[in-house]
Amino acid sequence: MYKTTRVCKQCGKTFSPEFGRQVFCCPACREKYYAQTKRLKKTAQQSLLSIEQTRDALEGKSFLSVSEAAALMGVTRPTIYARIKAGELVPVRFGTRMPRIPIEQLTSDTKRTIQPRKGDFSSIISKEEALERYEITDSWLYRKLKEEGIRPKIIKGKAYFPKKDLDRLFPPKIVYDPELWYTADELMESEGVTRKYIRDLARRKGVPCKRTGRVLLVSKKEWNATRLFWGDIEQNYLTVDQAKKHYHIGQQTFYDKVNANGLKGIRQGNYTYYKITHLDQLFKDKTPKIPYEIRQNYMRGCDALKHYHIGQKRFTEETKAAGVTKVRTEGNFVWYKKDELDSLFKKIKDHESH
């Protein structure tokens, strides 16, 4: 428990919080606070809706009664009479009728101007239908309408918009070819990545993307060329080190062949991957072909070191001094004649035994 005290946001009592963000002394206070907040919010929404409906009903009038003026301004009748008494509003009387207040005095006093209703309302559509039809969000709908100066028409508490203007602002959904495009949702499900990762990778690699409504489309061809699945990498691709071991070649030989044939690798993280089928065309069946006569009558230098139990320096010096016959084959292997090696190192061994 925290060694501090706080004041309850609802009842005002002092309490010791059990966790860092606790602002209510008990669950009952928390529920009561949120219930009051919800009720006040609902009342405010109903009040704003009532005011909006009243303004729509009064649109086009030049003179308003006290009740209509109060409804337009969102205040009570006594407030209007108090402003008349104070001289802030100067009503006009038509015969014996009740006083009428020019609407200019109300709008100029509050610095409000009633905007004319724009848009073709001959064909209307509700907000719910618009969000589903055009696949847009609530905030995006109101943002675009505000830019165009179009206000919704309130009918029995529901907002309606001009359908023709919405068709102009939000073109119908574009039908895309699934053979040419991935959707972001498909990639997120198949590759286990986020939408942000898809956008960043597409931007870095220059992968064409486009939007249709709220759907992000990614070009299949460029995405497949850029992004490899790890399962596909393990089966069909090799790194440089893996290729050197697999084909028994050195790094310089590998890069010489790859660059000479214009073979491009795909970089993922710290490694560059090359397709096995392309590497096979360059390096497969390139293992050294040693004639049978050489294998029978000659011995490689590395094998001779193990066979005679001598070091590399001594082997090189002795074979060079004795003029042992040697040949070089494919794969950069050097072979020494067996009988000459036997006679040479047998004499050395016998001499050392004496």
Secondary structure by P-SEA (a helix, b strand, c coil): cccccccccccbbbbbbcccccccccaaaaaaaaaaaaaaaaaaaaaaaaaaaaaaaacccccccaaaaaaaacccaaaaaaaaaaccbbbbbcccccbbbcaaaaaaaaccccccccccccccccaaaaaaaacccaaaaaaaaaaabbbbbbccccccccaaaaaaacccbbbbcccccccaaaaaaaccccaaaaaaaaaaaccbbbbcccbbbbbaaaaaaccccaaaaacccccaaaaaaaacccaaaaaaaaaaabbbbbbcccbbbbbaaaaaacccccccccccccccccccaaaaaaaacccaaaaaaaaaaaccbbbbcccccccccaaaaaaaaaaaaaaaac
